[in-house]
Amino acid sequence: MVRSQVGVIWFRLKVRGFPVHVFEAGSGANAIMAAYHLIHSLQKLEADVERARQDGPPFQGGRRIRINFNPGIIKGGDWASSVPAWCDVDCRIAMLPGWSIADCQNEILACVSAAARDHRFLSNNPPQVEWSGFLSEGYELTDSAEPEAAFGKAFGAVYGGTVPDRAFTALTDTRFYGLNYNIPSLCFGAQRRGDARLQRICRSGLAAEIDQGDRAVHRGMVRGGEDLVDRDQSDAVVRPRMLAVAPKSSEVIDLNQRCAGSR
């Protein structure tokens, strides 16, 4: 069960160098190496933020979650025997619930600007920063004892045991419901490490990407954990697994109609 999650900012570093043939590399400016200078500075920013958080409030049930800066895509240069004229680096960094997107953007810009001033070439040829995708706030469900109890009861009836809490450093769609539509939401899944296909279980009853077992949990949560199939039957028919493909539209419509009828 995931009740809170980080926000995410995607941005692109655009560095332009001075190309020359490699035989006179000293007279040029290598855009790829200059980009690495910026990456190292952003890694230091990540470490500084982590140190500053040590005295702050914990996240996800008392656990501390890293914000995880990641330079994920790098492109640059045109020929192995030329000092590269350009380099673009697509990056991702997280932000915790309650943090301001604008404040985080300003920190990134300040870090890149300071790093450029400290670089012989970039100080006169500053890089650009583009916001290239996600600008998503973090989300945390609070005051959720009632829906969590219903969810835990339904989970126990279908799968047995207690629902494990998961510390999550990525995004789920619950943020849309919670932040944009004022629908308190939590997330059920994912079951495999590194698997981004998440089953979503929302207090409102919204449903998507759920297998047979998770549909049973979903129905149980809507009913407050009552009237589930018995444990023996669910063991024979319903097994925990991740859904490889999206469910049929009719299945999602049917589930949402059931939820709507329960509100």
C-alpha positions in Angstrom: 0.0 0.0 0.0 1.3 3.4 -1.0 -0.3 6.4 0.7 2.3 9.0 -0.3 4.7 9.6 -3.1 7.3 12.1 -4.3 6.7 14.7 -7.0 9.0 14.7 -10.1 10.6 17.4 -12.2 12.1 16.6 -15.6 14.5 19.0 -17.1 17.1 19.2 -20.0 20.5 20.7 -19.8 21.5 22.1 -23.2 25.3 22.7 -23.5 26.9 24.2 -26.6 30.7 23.8 -27.0 33.3 25.0 -29.5 34.0 22.2 -32.1 37.5 21.6 -33.6 39.2 18.5 -35.0 40.6 16.4 -32.2 44.2 17.0 -33.3 43.8 20.5 -31.9 41.4 19.6 -29.1 43.0 22.1 -26.7 41.7 25.0 -28.7 38.1 23.8 -28.6 35.5 23.3 -25.9 34.1 19.9 -25.3 30.3 20.2 -24.7 30.0 16.7 -23.3 32.7 17.2 -20.7 31.2 20.6 -19.8 27.8 18.8 -19.3 29.5 16.4 -16.9 30.6 19.4 -14.8 27.0 20.4 -14.5 25.9 16.9 -13.6 28.4 16.7 -10.8 27.1 20.0 -9.4 23.6 18.7 -9.5 24.7 15.6 -7.6 26.1 17.9 -4.9 22.8 19.7 -4.8 21.0 16.4 -4.2 23.4 15.6 -1.4 23.0 19.1 0.1 19.2 18.7 0.1 19.4 15.3 1.7 21.7 16.6 4.5 19.3 19.5 5.1 16.4 17.1 5.4 17.9 15.1 8.3 16.2 17.3 10.9 13.0 17.6 8.9 9.8 15.5 9.1 10.0 11.9 7.9 8.1 10.6 4.8 6.0 7.6 4.3 5.2 6.3 7.7 8.4 7.5 9.4 10.8 6.4 6.6 13.2 8.8 4.9 13.1 8.6 1.1 15.8 10.0 -1.1 14.9 12.6 -3.8 17.1 10.8 -6.3 18.6 13.0 -9.0 19.1 11.0 -12.2 20.7 12.1 -15.5 18.8 9.6 -17.6 19.5 10.5 -21.3 22.6 12.0 -22.8 23.1 13.0 -26.4 25.9 14.9 -28.0 28.6 15.2 -30.6 28.5 14.4 -34.3 31.8 12.6 -35.0 34.2 10.7 -32.8 37.2 12.7 -34.2 35.6 16.1 -33.4 35.5 17.9 -30.1 31.7 17.8 -29.6 29.8 21.0 -30.3 26.7 20.1 -28.4 25.4 18.0 -25.6 21.8 17.6 -24.2 21.2 15.8 -20.9 17.7 14.8 -19.8 17.5 14.7 -16.0 15.0 13.8 -13.3 14.8 14.9 -9.7 12.2 14.3 -7.1 10.5 16.6 -4.6 8.6 15.7 -1.4 4.9 16.4 -0.7 4.5 20.1 0.3 7.4 21.3 -1.7 6.9 24.0 -4.2 7.6 23.2 -7.9 8.7 26.8 -8.5 11.1 26.8 -5.5 12.6 23.5 -6.7 13.0 24.9 -10.2 14.7 28.0 -8.9 17.2 25.8 -6.9 18.0 23.8 -10.1 18.6 27.0 -12.0 20.7 28.5 -9.3 22.8 25.3 -9.1 23.4 25.2 -12.9 24.2 28.9 -13.0 26.7 28.7 -10.1 28.3 25.6 -11.8 28.6 27.5 -15.1 30.3 30.5 -13.5 32.9 28.1 -12.1 33.7 26.7 -15.5 36.2 28.3 -17.9 34.1 27.9 -21.0 30.6 27.9 -19.6 31.1 31.1 -17.7 31.1 32.9 -21.0 28.8 30.4 -22.8 26.1 29.6 -20.2 24.0 26.5 -20.7 20.2 26.5 -21.0 17.7 24.6 -18.9 14.5 23.4 -20.4 11.6 22.0 -18.4 11.1 18.9 -20.5 8.2 16.9 -19.0 7.0 16.2 -15.5 6.3 19.2 -13.2 4.4 17.2 -10.6 3.9 17.9 -7.0 4.3 15.2 -4.4 1.2 13.8 -2.7 0.5 12.3 0.7 -2.9 11.0 1.9 -3.5 12.0 5.5 -6.4 11.3 8.0 -7.0 8.0 6.2 -7.6 5.5 9.0 -11.1 4.6 7.8 -10.3 3.8 4.1 -7.0 2.1 5.1 -8.9 -0.1 7.6 -11.4 -1.1 4.9 -8.6 -1.8 2.5 -6.6 -3.9 5.0 -9.6 -6.0 5.8 -10.3 -6.7 2.1 -6.7 -7.5 1.4 -6.5 -9.9 4.4 -9.6 -11.7 3.2 -8.3 -12.2 -0.3 -4.6 -12.6 0.1 -4.2 -13.2 3.8 -2.0 -11.4 6.2 -1.5 -7.6 6.6 -1.0 -5.1 3.8 2.7 -4.2 3.5 3.5 -0.5 3.4 5.8 0.5 0.6 8.1 3.5 0.5 7.8 4.8 -3.0 10.1 7.2 -4.8 8.1 7.5 -8.1 4.7 8.6 -9.2 1.2 7.1 -9.3 -2.0 8.5 -10.6 -3.4 9.0 -7.1 -1.8 12.4 -7.2 -4.3 13.5 -9.8 -7.2 12.5 -7.7 -5.8 13.9 -4.5 -4.3 17.2 -5.8 -6.5 18.1 -8.7 -9.9 16.6 -7.8 -9.8 16.6 -4.0 -10.5 12.8 -3.9 -8.5 11.2 -1.1 -6.6 8.3 -2.7 -4.1 5.5 -2.0 -2.4 3.0 -4.3 -2.3 -0.8 -4.2 0.8 -2.1 -5.9 3.2 -2.6 -7.6 4.0 -6.2 -6.5 7.4 -6.5 -8.3 10.4 -4.4 -7.7 10.9 -2.0 -10.5 7.6 -2.7 -12.2 5.8 0.5 -13.0 2.4 -1.1 -13.8 0.5 -0.1 -10.7 -2.9 -1.2 -9.6 -4.8 1.8 -8.3 -7.3 1.5 -5.4 -9.0 4.8 -4.6 -11.2 5.7 -1.7 -13.7 7.1 -4.3 -14.0 3.7 -6.0 -12.2 4.6 -9.2 -10.7 1.5 -10.8 -8.1 0.6 -13.5 -5.5 -2.0 -14.3 -6.6 -4.6 -11.8 -6.5 -8.4 -12.0 -9.0 -10.9 -10.5 -7.5 -10.8 -7.0 -7.3 -7.1 -7.0 -10.9 -6.8 -8.2 -11.9 -8.8 -5.2 -9.9 -6.5 -2.9 -11.4 -3.5 -4.6 -15.0 -4.8 -4.1 -14.1 -5.6 -0.5 -12.8 -2.1 0.1 -15.9 -0.5 -1.4 -18.0 -2.7 1.0 -15.8 -2.0 4.0 -14.2 -5.4 3.8 -17.5 -7.4 4.0 -19.1 -10.1 1.8 -15.9 -11.3 0.1 -15.5 -14.7 -1.4 -14.3 -17.2 1.1 -10.5 -17.8 1.5 -10.5 -21.3 0.1 -12.2 -20.2 -3.1 -10.0 -17.2 -3.5 -6.8 -19.3 -3.1 -8.0 -21.6 -5.9 -9.0 -18.8 -8.3 -7.3 -15.6 -7.3 -3.5 -15.3 -7.1 -1.5 -12.1 -6.7 0.1 -11.1 -9.9 0.8 -8.0 -12.0 -1.4 -7.4 -15.0 0.5 -7.7 -18.3 -2.2 -6.0 -20.4 -4.9 -3.5 -19.7 -8.4 -4.9 -18.8 -11.2 -4.8 -21.2 -13.2 -1.6 -21.2 -16.3 -3.4 -20.1 -14.5 -4.7 -17.0 -13.4 -1.2 -16.0 -16.9 0.2 -16.7 -18.5 -2.6 -14.7 -16.2 -1.9 -11.7 -16.8 1.8 -11.9 -20.5 1.3 -12.0 -20.3 -0.8 -8.9 -18.3 1.8 -7.1 -20.7 4.6 -8.2 -23.6 2.5 -6.8 -21.8 2.2 -3.4 -21.2 5.9 -2.8 
